[in-house]
Amino acid sequence: QVQLVESGGGLVQAGGSLRLSCAASGSRFSGSSMAWYRQAPGKQRELVASITTTDRTNYADSVKGRFTISRDNAKNTAYLQMNSLKPEDTGVYYCNYFFGKVPWGQGTQVTVSS
């Protein structure tokens, strides 16, 4: 069974940085586009960033210039480098395949204090 395990979240002050990791089990990772999502309290889950198998990236307008998505196929791991964090970035961050999603992992909590 394919599993996705997110890590790296925490509490950070506004302007700070965090690097999230997403470890994927199975053999599908290297041949699939990956994405990061987040869910703020009381809001729906939203797409934050995506990366294709050829490392083409796309970002939500709210994080452009601050977040960077990357991947390491040798480690079956996707990353989200988050800089210049804002309180509105607070939420639970999840990763998943961009197409053909698998059951969501537990996510990792990011809390940005003002």
Backbone atoms as SQL, in Angstrom:
CREATE TABLE atoms (id INTEGER PRIMARY KEY, chain TEXT, resi INTEGER, resn TEXT, atom TEXT, x REAL, y REAL, z REAL);
INSERT INTO atoms VALUES
  (1, 'A', 1, 'GLN', 'N', 0.847, -1.189, 0.000),
  (2, 'A', 1, 'GLN', 'CA', 0.000, 0.000, 0.000),
  (3, 'A', 1, 'GLN', 'C', 0.882, 1.239, 0.000),
  (4, 'A', 2, 'VAL', 'N', 0.545, 2.171, -0.906),
  (5, 'A', 2, 'VAL', 'CA', 1.317, 3.396, -1.004),
  (6, 'A', 2, 'VAL', 'C', 1.027, 4.268, 0.199),
  (7, 'A', 3, 'GLN', 'N', 2.091, 4.780, 0.789),
  (8, 'A', 3, 'GLN', 'CA', 1.939, 5.688, 1.915),
  (9, 'A', 3, 'GLN', 'C', 2.752, 6.951, 1.681),
  (10, 'A', 4, 'LEU', 'N', 2.238, 8.030, 2.207),
  (11, 'A', 4, 'LEU', 'CA', 2.921, 9.312, 2.161),
  (12, 'A', 4, 'LEU', 'C', 3.071, 9.813, 3.591),
  (13, 'A', 5, 'VAL', 'N', 4.295, 10.161, 3.963),
  (14, 'A', 5, 'VAL', 'CA', 4.552, 10.608, 5.326),
  (15, 'A', 5, 'VAL', 'C', 5.209, 11.986, 5.275),
  (16, 'A', 6, 'GLU', 'N', 4.480, 12.960, 5.803),
  (17, 'A', 6, 'GLU', 'CA', 4.968, 14.331, 5.829),
  (18, 'A', 6, 'GLU', 'C', 5.670, 14.624, 7.160),
  (19, 'A', 7, 'SER', 'N', 6.669, 15.489, 7.103),
  (20, 'A', 7, 'SER', 'CA', 7.383, 15.883, 8.316),
  (21, 'A', 7, 'SER', 'C', 8.014, 17.252, 8.112),
  (22, 'A', 8, 'GLY', 'N', 8.514, 17.830, 9.205),
  (23, 'A', 8, 'GLY', 'CA', 9.235, 19.086, 9.114),
  (24, 'A', 8, 'GLY', 'C', 8.485, 20.311, 9.576),
  (25, 'A', 9, 'GLY', 'N', 7.217, 20.158, 9.917),
  (26, 'A', 9, 'GLY', 'CA', 6.457, 21.300, 10.376),
  (27, 'A', 9, 'GLY', 'C', 6.905, 21.756, 11.752),
  (28, 'A', 10, 'GLY', 'N', 6.302, 22.847, 12.203),
  (29, 'A', 10, 'GLY', 'CA', 6.629, 23.369, 13.526),
  (30, 'A', 10, 'GLY', 'C', 6.075, 24.752, 13.733),
  (31, 'A', 11, 'LEU', 'N', 6.511, 25.361, 14.815),
  (32, 'A', 11, 'LEU', 'CA', 6.113, 26.727, 15.158),
  (33, 'A', 11, 'LEU', 'C', 7.258, 27.664, 14.800),
  (34, 'A', 12, 'VAL', 'N', 6.949, 28.700, 14.058),
  (35, 'A', 12, 'VAL', 'CA', 7.969, 29.635, 13.609),
  (36, 'A', 12, 'VAL', 'C', 7.398, 31.042, 13.631),
  (37, 'A', 13, 'GLN', 'N', 8.250, 32.011, 13.842),
  (38, 'A', 13, 'GLN', 'CA', 7.805, 33.399, 13.804),
  (39, 'A', 13, 'GLN', 'C', 7.668, 33.867, 12.370),
  (40, 'A', 14, 'ALA', 'N', 6.837, 34.858, 12.164),
  (41, 'A', 14, 'ALA', 'CA', 6.677, 35.450, 10.841),
  (42, 'A', 14, 'ALA', 'C', 8.045, 35.878, 10.312),
  (43, 'A', 15, 'GLY', 'N', 8.270, 35.592, 9.033),
  (44, 'A', 15, 'GLY', 'CA', 9.558, 35.882, 8.422),
  (45, 'A', 15, 'GLY', 'C', 10.526, 34.720, 8.458),
  (46, 'A', 16, 'GLY', 'N', 10.201, 33.705, 9.224),
  (47, 'A', 16, 'GLY', 'CA', 11.067, 32.545, 9.353),
  (48, 'A', 16, 'GLY', 'C', 10.909, 31.558, 8.215),
  (49, 'A', 17, 'SER', 'N', 11.613, 30.426, 8.332),
  (50, 'A', 17, 'SER', 'CA', 11.632, 29.416, 7.284),
  (51, 'A', 17, 'SER', 'C', 11.418, 28.023, 7.870),
  (52, 'A', 18, 'LEU', 'N', 10.880, 27.159, 7.060),
  (53, 'A', 18, 'LEU', 'CA', 10.747, 25.741, 7.370),
  (54, 'A', 18, 'LEU', 'C', 10.952, 24.950, 6.087),
  (55, 'A', 19, 'ARG', 'N', 11.426, 23.715, 6.241),
  (56, 'A', 19, 'ARG', 'CA', 11.535, 22.811, 5.103),
  (57, 'A', 19, 'ARG', 'C', 10.742, 21.549, 5.414),
  (58, 'A', 20, 'LEU', 'N', 9.721, 21.309, 4.605),
  (59, 'A', 20, 'LEU', 'CA', 8.887, 20.132, 4.770),
  (60, 'A', 20, 'LEU', 'C', 9.393, 19.008, 3.878),
  (61, 'A', 21, 'SER', 'N', 9.212, 17.777, 4.351),
  (62, 'A', 21, 'SER', 'CA', 9.577, 16.599, 3.581),
  (63, 'A', 21, 'SER', 'C', 8.373, 15.684, 3.434),
  (64, 'A', 22, 'CYS', 'N', 8.337, 14.974, 2.331),
  (65, 'A', 22, 'CYS', 'CA', 7.269, 14.001, 2.061),
  (66, 'A', 22, 'CYS', 'C', 7.914, 12.726, 1.554),
  (67, 'A', 23, 'ALA', 'N', 7.905, 11.699, 2.371),
  (68, 'A', 23, 'ALA', 'CA', 8.494, 10.417, 1.997),
  (69, 'A', 23, 'ALA', 'C', 7.399, 9.505, 1.452),
  (70, 'A', 24, 'ALA', 'N', 7.625, 8.978, 0.261),
  (71, 'A', 24, 'ALA', 'CA', 6.642, 8.109, -0.391),
  (72, 'A', 24, 'ALA', 'C', 7.156, 6.683, -0.450),
  (73, 'A', 25, 'SER', 'N', 6.284, 5.758, -0.138),
  (74, 'A', 25, 'SER', 'CA', 6.634, 4.345, -0.277),
  (75, 'A', 25, 'SER', 'C', 6.202, 3.854, -1.653),
  (76, 'A', 26, 'GLY', 'N', 6.742, 2.733, -2.079),
  (77, 'A', 26, 'GLY', 'CA', 6.359, 2.183, -3.364),
  (78, 'A', 26, 'GLY', 'C', 7.216, 2.697, -4.501),
  (79, 'A', 27, 'SER', 'N', 6.897, 2.261, -5.709),
  (80, 'A', 27, 'SER', 'CA', 7.729, 2.543, -6.875),
  (81, 'A', 27, 'SER', 'C', 7.140, 3.599, -7.802),
  (82, 'A', 28, 'ARG', 'N', 6.069, 4.202, -7.372),
  (83, 'A', 28, 'ARG', 'CA', 5.361, 5.132, -8.251),
  (84, 'A', 28, 'ARG', 'C', 5.977, 6.526, -8.288),
  (85, 'A', 29, 'PHE', 'N', 6.720, 6.882, -7.243),
  (86, 'A', 29, 'PHE', 'CA', 7.115, 8.269, -7.029),
  (87, 'A', 29, 'PHE', 'C', 7.845, 8.877, -8.220),
  (88, 'A', 30, 'SER', 'N', 8.880, 8.224, -8.714),
  (89, 'A', 30, 'SER', 'CA', 9.731, 8.842, -9.732),
  (90, 'A', 30, 'SER', 'C', 8.994, 9.097, -11.042),
  (91, 'A', 31, 'GLY', 'N', 7.914, 8.382, -11.284),
  (92, 'A', 31, 'GLY', 'CA', 7.168, 8.552, -12.526),
  (93, 'A', 31, 'GLY', 'C', 5.924, 9.394, -12.389),
  (94, 'A', 32, 'SER', 'N', 5.819, 10.131, -11.279),
  (95, 'A', 32, 'SER', 'CA', 4.577, 10.860, -10.994),
  (96, 'A', 32, 'SER', 'C', 4.846, 12.312, -10.619),
  (97, 'A', 33, 'SER', 'N', 3.916, 13.172, -11.027),
  (98, 'A', 33, 'SER', 'CA', 3.923, 14.545, -10.526),
  (99, 'A', 33, 'SER', 'C', 3.473, 14.541, -9.077),
  (100, 'A', 34, 'MET', 'N', 4.083, 15.391, -8.289),
  (101, 'A', 34, 'MET', 'CA', 3.764, 15.482, -6.871),
  (102, 'A', 34, 'MET', 'C', 3.278, 16.886, -6.548),
  (103, 'A', 35, 'ALA', 'N', 2.585, 17.007, -5.425),
  (104, 'A', 35, 'ALA', 'CA', 2.060, 18.306, -5.033),
  (105, 'A', 35, 'ALA', 'C', 1.992, 18.427, -3.517),
  (106, 'A', 36, 'TRP', 'N', 2.065, 19.663, -3.075),
  (107, 'A', 36, 'TRP', 'CA', 1.836, 19.994, -1.672),
  (108, 'A', 36, 'TRP', 'C', 0.517, 20.750, -1.562),
  (109, 'A', 37, 'TYR', 'N', -0.219, 20.441, -0.520),
  (110, 'A', 37, 'TYR', 'CA', -1.492, 21.079, -0.228),
  (111, 'A', 37, 'TYR', 'C', -1.447, 21.563, 1.219),
  (112, 'A', 38, 'ARG', 'N', -2.353, 22.461, 1.545),
  (113, 'A', 38, 'ARG', 'CA', -2.479, 22.866, 2.940),
  (114, 'A', 38, 'ARG', 'C', -3.946, 23.100, 3.270),
  (115, 'A', 39, 'GLN', 'N', -4.236, 22.941, 4.543),
  (116, 'A', 39, 'GLN', 'CA', -5.596, 23.181, 5.029),
  (117, 'A', 39, 'GLN', 'C', -5.512, 24.041, 6.270),
  (118, 'A', 40, 'ALA', 'N', -6.012, 25.247, 6.146),
  (119, 'A', 40, 'ALA', 'CA', -6.050, 26.166, 7.281),
  (120, 'A', 40, 'ALA', 'C', -7.293, 25.867, 8.115),
  (121, 'A', 41, 'PRO', 'N', -7.287, 26.241, 9.391),
  (122, 'A', 41, 'PRO', 'CA', -8.448, 25.987, 10.243),
  (123, 'A', 41, 'PRO', 'C', -9.720, 26.567, 9.639),
  (124, 'A', 42, 'GLY', 'N', -10.729, 25.727, 9.517),
  (125, 'A', 42, 'GLY', 'CA', -12.016, 26.176, 9.020),
  (126, 'A', 42, 'GLY', 'C', -12.091, 26.370, 7.521),
  (127, 'A', 43, 'LYS', 'N', -11.042, 26.001, 6.806),
  (128, 'A', 43, 'LYS', 'CA', -11.020, 26.198, 5.358),
  (129, 'A', 43, 'LYS', 'C', -10.801, 24.881, 4.634),
  (130, 'A', 44, 'GLN', 'N', -11.083, 24.891, 3.349),
  (131, 'A', 44, 'GLN', 'CA', -10.863, 23.695, 2.539),
  (132, 'A', 44, 'GLN', 'C', -9.375, 23.536, 2.214),
  (133, 'A', 45, 'ARG', 'N', -9.011, 22.304, 1.945),
  (134, 'A', 45, 'ARG', 'CA', -7.644, 22.024, 1.528),
  (135, 'A', 45, 'ARG', 'C', -7.384, 22.700, 0.173),
  (136, 'A', 46, 'GLU', 'N', -6.215, 23.320, 0.041),
  (137, 'A', 46, 'GLU', 'CA', -5.888, 24.021, -1.193),
  (138, 'A', 46, 'GLU', 'C', -4.524, 23.579, -1.717),
  (139, 'A', 47, 'LEU', 'N', -4.375, 23.665, -3.030),
  (140, 'A', 47, 'LEU', 'CA', -3.108, 23.325, -3.671),
  (141, 'A', 47, 'LEU', 'C', -2.113, 24.462, -3.451),
  (142, 'A', 48, 'VAL', 'N', -0.918, 24.119, -3.017),
  (143, 'A', 48, 'VAL', 'CA', 0.118, 25.115, -2.759),
  (144, 'A', 48, 'VAL', 'C', 1.171, 25.110, -3.861),
  (145, 'A', 49, 'ALA', 'N', 1.640, 23.925, -4.233),
  (146, 'A', 49, 'ALA', 'CA', 2.708, 23.824, -5.227),
  (147, 'A', 49, 'ALA', 'C', 2.700, 22.431, -5.835),
  (148, 'A', 50, 'SER', 'N', 3.192, 22.343, -7.069),
  (149, 'A', 50, 'SER', 'CA', 3.287, 21.054, -7.729),
  (150, 'A', 50, 'SER', 'C', 4.587, 20.972, -8.518),
  (151, 'A', 51, 'ILE', 'N', 5.020, 19.734, -8.779),
  (152, 'A', 51, 'ILE', 'CA', 6.243, 19.509, -9.533),
  (153, 'A', 51, 'ILE', 'C', 6.055, 18.286, -10.421),
  (154, 'A', 52, 'THR', 'N', 6.447, 18.414, -11.675),
  (155, 'A', 52, 'THR', 'CA', 6.302, 17.311, -12.609),
  (156, 'A', 52, 'THR', 'C', 7.524, 16.388, -12.548),
  (157, 'A', 53, 'THR', 'N', 7.483, 15.350, -13.361),
  (158, 'A', 53, 'THR', 'CA', 8.602, 14.417, -13.416),
  (159, 'A', 53, 'THR', 'C', 9.834, 15.051, -14.046),
  (160, 'A', 54, 'THR', 'N', 9.633, 16.138, -14.781),
  (161, 'A', 54, 'THR', 'CA', 10.760, 16.853, -15.400),
  (162, 'A', 54, 'THR', 'C', 11.104, 18.123, -14.628),
  (163, 'A', 55, 'ASP', 'N', 10.625, 18.189, -13.383),
  (164, 'A', 55, 'ASP', 'CA', 10.929, 19.297, -12.467),
  (165, 'A', 55, 'ASP', 'C', 10.319, 20.627, -12.870),
  (166, 'A', 56, 'ARG', 'N', 9.275, 20.584, -13.664),
  (167, 'A', 56, 'ARG', 'CA', 8.518, 21.820, -13.895),
  (168, 'A', 56, 'ARG', 'C', 7.679, 22.078, -12.657),
  (169, 'A', 57, 'THR', 'N', 7.670, 23.315, -12.200),
  (170, 'A', 57, 'THR', 'CA', 6.970, 23.638, -10.967),
  (171, 'A', 57, 'THR', 'C', 5.864, 24.660, -11.192),
  (172, 'A', 58, 'ASN', 'N', 4.907, 24.655, -10.289),
  (173, 'A', 58, 'ASN', 'CA', 3.821, 25.624, -10.337),
  (174, 'A', 58, 'ASN', 'C', 3.432, 25.955, -8.907),
  (175, 'A', 59, 'TYR', 'N', 3.038, 27.210, -8.673),
  (176, 'A', 59, 'TYR', 'CA', 2.753, 27.658, -7.321),
  (177, 'A', 59, 'TYR', 'C', 1.452, 28.441, -7.259),
  (178, 'A', 60, 'ALA', 'N', 0.806, 28.354, -6.120),
  (179, 'A', 60, 'ALA', 'CA', -0.318, 29.233, -5.861),
  (180, 'A', 60, 'ALA', 'C', 0.202, 30.666, -5.780),
  (181, 'A', 61, 'ASP', 'N', -0.612, 31.605, -6.204),
  (182, 'A', 61, 'ASP', 'CA', -0.178, 32.997, -6.196),
  (183, 'A', 61, 'ASP', 'C', 0.259, 33.453, -4.805),
  (184, 'A', 62, 'SER', 'N', -0.385, 32.919, -3.792),
  (185, 'A', 62, 'SER', 'CA', -0.112, 33.363, -2.429),
  (186, 'A', 62, 'SER', 'C', 1.280, 32.961, -1.922),
  (187, 'A', 63, 'VAL', 'N', 1.930, 32.014, -2.587),
  (188, 'A', 63, 'VAL', 'CA', 3.240, 31.552, -2.110),
  (189, 'A', 63, 'VAL', 'C', 4.355, 31.774, -3.125),
  (190, 'A', 64, 'LYS', 'N', 4.023, 32.286, -4.295),
  (191, 'A', 64, 'LYS', 'CA', 5.045, 32.507, -5.327),
  (192, 'A', 64, 'LYS', 'C', 6.154, 33.414, -4.808),
  (193, 'A', 65, 'GLY', 'N', 7.381, 33.025, -5.089),
  (194, 'A', 65, 'GLY', 'CA', 8.524, 33.808, -4.647),
  (195, 'A', 65, 'GLY', 'C', 8.961, 33.514, -3.228),
  (196, 'A', 66, 'ARG', 'N', 8.151, 32.749, -2.486),
  (197, 'A', 66, 'ARG', 'CA', 8.499, 32.430, -1.091),
  (198, 'A', 66, 'ARG', 'C', 8.726, 30.934, -0.884),
  (199, 'A', 67, 'PHE', 'N', 7.978, 30.111, -1.591),
  (200, 'A', 67, 'PHE', 'CA', 8.055, 28.658, -1.436),
  (201, 'A', 67, 'PHE', 'C', 8.734, 28.045, -2.650),
  (202, 'A', 68, 'THR', 'N', 9.446, 26.952, -2.415),
  (203, 'A', 68, 'THR', 'CA', 10.086, 26.208, -3.494),
  (204, 'A', 68, 'THR', 'C', 9.834, 24.715, -3.299),
  (205, 'A', 69, 'ILE', 'N', 9.249, 24.095, -4.307),
  (206, 'A', 69, 'ILE', 'CA', 9.022, 22.655, -4.273),
  (207, 'A', 69, 'ILE', 'C', 10.150, 21.971, -5.035),
  (208, 'A', 70, 'SER', 'N', 10.571, 20.827, -4.540),
  (209, 'A', 70, 'SER', 'CA', 11.626, 20.058, -5.204),
  (210, 'A', 70, 'SER', 'C', 11.411, 18.581, -4.927),
  (211, 'A', 71, 'ARG', 'N', 12.210, 17.742, -5.558),
  (212, 'A', 71, 'ARG', 'CA', 12.057, 16.307, -5.365),
  (213, 'A', 71, 'ARG', 'C', 13.409, 15.622, -5.495),
  (214, 'A', 72, 'ASP', 'N', 13.546, 14.490, -4.833),
  (215, 'A', 72, 'ASP', 'CA', 14.729, 13.645, -4.937),
  (216, 'A', 72, 'ASP', 'C', 14.228, 12.234, -5.223),
  (217, 'A', 73, 'ASN', 'N', 14.282, 11.841, -6.484),
  (218, 'A', 73, 'ASN', 'CA', 13.739, 10.542, -6.862),
  (219, 'A', 73, 'ASN', 'C', 14.519, 9.386, -6.241),
  (220, 'A', 74, 'ALA', 'N', 15.809, 9.586, -5.991),
  (221, 'A', 74, 'ALA', 'CA', 16.606, 8.529, -5.367),
  (222, 'A', 74, 'ALA', 'C', 16.135, 8.233, -3.948),
  (223, 'A', 75, 'LYS', 'N', 15.545, 9.229, -3.311),
  (224, 'A', 75, 'LYS', 'CA', 15.056, 9.068, -1.936),
  (225, 'A', 75, 'LYS', 'C', 13.542, 8.969, -1.862),
  (226, 'A', 76, 'ASN', 'N', 12.875, 8.969, -3.016),
  (227, 'A', 76, 'ASN', 'CA', 11.403, 8.936, -3.013),
  (228, 'A', 76, 'ASN', 'C', 10.830, 10.017, -2.101),
  (229, 'A', 77, 'THR', 'N', 11.392, 11.213, -2.193),
  (230, 'A', 77, 'THR', 'CA', 11.010, 12.279, -1.278),
  (231, 'A', 77, 'THR', 'C', 10.790, 13.592, -2.030),
  (232, 'A', 78, 'ALA', 'N', 9.725, 14.271, -1.653),
  (233, 'A', 78, 'ALA', 'CA', 9.450, 15.617, -2.141),
  (234, 'A', 78, 'ALA', 'C', 9.660, 16.598, -0.991),
  (235, 'A', 79, 'TYR', 'N', 10.016, 17.811, -1.346),
  (236, 'A', 79, 'TYR', 'CA', 10.301, 18.826, -0.336),
  (237, 'A', 79, 'TYR', 'C', 9.515, 20.103, -0.632),
  (238, 'A', 80, 'LEU', 'N', 9.309, 20.881, 0.416),
  (239, 'A', 80, 'LEU', 'CA', 8.742, 22.212, 0.262),
  (240, 'A', 80, 'LEU', 'C', 9.540, 23.144, 1.162),
  (241, 'A', 81, 'GLN', 'N', 10.367, 23.968, 0.540),
  (242, 'A', 81, 'GLN', 'CA', 11.115, 24.987, 1.267),
  (243, 'A', 81, 'GLN', 'C', 10.235, 26.218, 1.373),
  (244, 'A', 82, 'MET', 'N', 9.992, 26.654, 2.600),
  (245, 'A', 82, 'MET', 'CA', 9.097, 27.779, 2.840),
  (246, 'A', 82, 'MET', 'C', 9.883, 28.892, 3.516),
  (247, 'A', 83, 'ASN', 'N', 9.990, 30.004, 2.840),
  (248, 'A', 83, 'ASN', 'CA', 10.705, 31.170, 3.370),
  (249, 'A', 83, 'ASN', 'C', 9.738, 32.333, 3.549),
  (250, 'A', 84, 'SER', 'N', 10.167, 33.321, 4.300),
  (251, 'A', 84, 'SER', 'CA', 9.357, 34.522, 4.534),
  (252, 'A', 84, 'SER', 'C', 7.938, 34.145, 4.944),
  (253, 'A', 85, 'LEU', 'N', 7.827, 33.254, 5.881),
  (254, 'A', 85, 'LEU', 'CA', 6.521, 32.749, 6.289),
  (255, 'A', 85, 'LEU', 'C', 5.661, 33.839, 6.901),
  (256, 'A', 86, 'LYS', 'N', 4.365, 33.720, 6.650),
  (257, 'A', 86, 'LYS', 'CA', 3.380, 34.665, 7.142),
  (258, 'A', 86, 'LYS', 'C', 2.369, 33.929, 8.011),
  (259, 'A', 87, 'PRO', 'N', 1.696, 34.630, 8.903),
  (260, 'A', 87, 'PRO', 'CA', 0.674, 33.974, 9.734),
  (261, 'A', 87, 'PRO', 'C', -0.388, 33.256, 8.896),
  (262, 'A', 88, 'GLU', 'N', -0.703, 33.785, 7.732),
  (263, 'A', 88, 'GLU', 'CA', -1.705, 33.143, 6.877),
  (264, 'A', 88, 'GLU', 'C', -1.219, 31.849, 6.235),
  (265, 'A', 89, 'ASP', 'N', 0.048, 31.514, 6.415),
  (266, 'A', 89, 'ASP', 'CA', 0.556, 30.224, 5.949),
  (267, 'A', 89, 'ASP', 'C', 0.268, 29.103, 6.955),
  (268, 'A', 90, 'THR', 'N', -0.262, 29.455, 8.094),
  (269, 'A', 90, 'THR', 'CA', -0.574, 28.471, 9.126),
  (270, 'A', 90, 'THR', 'C', -1.578, 27.443, 8.621),
  (271, 'A', 91, 'GLY', 'N', -1.322, 26.186, 8.939),
  (272, 'A', 91, 'GLY', 'CA', -2.228, 25.117, 8.551),
  (273, 'A', 91, 'GLY', 'C', -1.534, 23.773, 8.602),
  (274, 'A', 92, 'VAL', 'N', -2.280, 22.746, 8.214),
  (275, 'A', 92, 'VAL', 'CA', -1.701, 21.415, 8.096),
  (276, 'A', 92, 'VAL', 'C', -1.315, 21.208, 6.636),
  (277, 'A', 93, 'TYR', 'N', -0.086, 20.817, 6.422),
  (278, 'A', 93, 'TYR', 'CA', 0.441, 20.634, 5.073),
  (279, 'A', 93, 'TYR', 'C', 0.498, 19.148, 4.732),
  (280, 'A', 94, 'TYR', 'N', 0.007, 18.838, 3.547),
  (281, 'A', 94, 'TYR', 'CA', -0.047, 17.471, 3.059),
  (282, 'A', 94, 'TYR', 'C', 0.635, 17.378, 1.691),
  (283, 'A', 95, 'CYS', 'N', 1.143, 16.216, 1.379),
  (284, 'A', 95, 'CYS', 'CA', 1.597, 15.970, 0.016),
  (285, 'A', 95, 'CYS', 'C', 0.758, 14.848, -0.583),
  (286, 'A', 96, 'ASN', 'N', 0.721, 14.796, -1.881),
  (287, 'A', 96, 'ASN', 'CA', 0.026, 13.711, -2.573),
  (288, 'A', 96, 'ASN', 'C', 0.446, 13.727, -4.041),
  (289, 'A', 97, 'TYR', 'N', 0.101, 12.687, -4.728),
  (290, 'A', 97, 'TYR', 'CA', 0.309, 12.659, -6.160),
  (291, 'A', 97, 'TYR', 'C', -0.638, 13.671, -6.794),
  (292, 'A', 98, 'PHE', 'N', -0.166, 14.363, -7.838),
  (293, 'A', 98, 'PHE', 'CA', -1.006, 15.373, -8.470),
  (294, 'A', 98, 'PHE', 'C', -2.154, 14.708, -9.216),
  (295, 'A', 99, 'PHE', 'N', -1.883, 13.575, -9.859),
  (296, 'A', 99, 'PHE', 'CA', -2.911, 12.790, -10.534),
  (297, 'A', 99, 'PHE', 'C', -3.039, 11.453, -9.801),
  (298, 'A', 100, 'GLY', 'N', -4.252, 10.968, -9.681),
  (299, 'A', 100, 'GLY', 'CA', -4.437, 9.674, -9.037),
  (300, 'A', 100, 'GLY', 'C', -4.009, 9.680, -7.587),
  (301, 'A', 101, 'LYS', 'N', -4.705, 10.465, -6.798),
  (302, 'A', 101, 'LYS', 'CA', -4.325, 10.609, -5.399),
  (303, 'A', 101, 'LYS', 'C', -4.505, 9.311, -4.629),
  (304, 'A', 102, 'VAL', 'N', -3.673, 9.156, -3.635),
  (305, 'A', 102, 'VAL', 'CA', -3.756, 8.039, -2.688),
  (306, 'A', 102, 'VAL', 'C', -4.295, 8.595, -1.377),
  (307, 'A', 103, 'PRO', 'N', -4.652, 7.716, -0.427),
  (308, 'A', 103, 'PRO', 'CA', -5.160, 8.204, 0.856),
  (309, 'A', 103, 'PRO', 'C', -4.196, 9.225, 1.480),
  (310, 'A', 104, 'TRP', 'N', -4.766, 10.292, 2.013),
  (311, 'A', 104, 'TRP', 'CA', -3.953, 11.349, 2.595),
  (312, 'A', 104, 'TRP', 'C', -3.205, 10.842, 3.821),
  (313, 'A', 105, 'GLY', 'N', -1.993, 11.365, 4.007),
  (314, 'A', 105, 'GLY', 'CA', -1.237, 11.075, 5.208),
  (315, 'A', 105, 'GLY', 'C', -1.740, 11.912, 6.363),
  (316, 'A', 106, 'GLN', 'N', -0.982, 11.921, 7.430),
  (317, 'A', 106, 'GLN', 'CA', -1.405, 12.664, 8.622),
  (318, 'A', 106, 'GLN', 'C', -1.094, 14.150, 8.506),
  (319, 'A', 107, 'GLY', 'N', -0.284, 14.507, 7.538),
  (320, 'A', 107, 'GLY', 'CA', 0.088, 15.905, 7.375),
  (321, 'A', 107, 'GLY', 'C', 1.093, 16.353, 8.426),
  (322, 'A', 108, 'THR', 'N', 1.557, 17.584, 8.277),
  (323, 'A', 108, 'THR', 'CA', 2.468, 18.171, 9.248),
  (324, 'A', 108, 'THR', 'C', 2.002, 19.592, 9.546),
  (325, 'A', 109, 'GLN', 'N', 1.907, 19.922, 10.817),
  (326, 'A', 109, 'GLN', 'CA', 1.359, 21.207, 11.238),
  (327, 'A', 109, 'GLN', 'C', 2.410, 22.304, 11.111),
  (328, 'A', 110, 'VAL', 'N', 2.017, 23.390, 10.471),
  (329, 'A', 110, 'VAL', 'CA', 2.847, 24.594, 10.386),
  (330, 'A', 110, 'VAL', 'C', 2.086, 25.728, 11.061),
  (331, 'A', 111, 'THR', 'N', 2.715, 26.335, 12.033),
  (332, 'A', 111, 'THR', 'CA', 2.111, 27.451, 12.743),
  (333, 'A', 111, 'THR', 'C', 3.066, 28.632, 12.678),
  (334, 'A', 112, 'VAL', 'N', 2.579, 29.738, 12.132),
  (335, 'A', 112, 'VAL', 'CA', 3.389, 30.947, 12.006),
  (336, 'A', 112, 'VAL', 'C', 2.809, 32.010, 12.920),
  (337, 'A', 113, 'SER', 'N', 3.593, 32.439, 13.863),
  (338, 'A', 113, 'SER', 'CA', 3.138, 33.449, 14.807),
  (339, 'A', 113, 'SER', 'C', 3.527, 34.840, 14.316),
  (340, 'A', 114, 'SER', 'N', 2.687, 35.798, 14.661),
  (341, 'A', 114, 'SER', 'CA', 2.941, 37.176, 14.211),
  (342, 'A', 114, 'SER', 'C', 3.812, 37.924, 15.210);
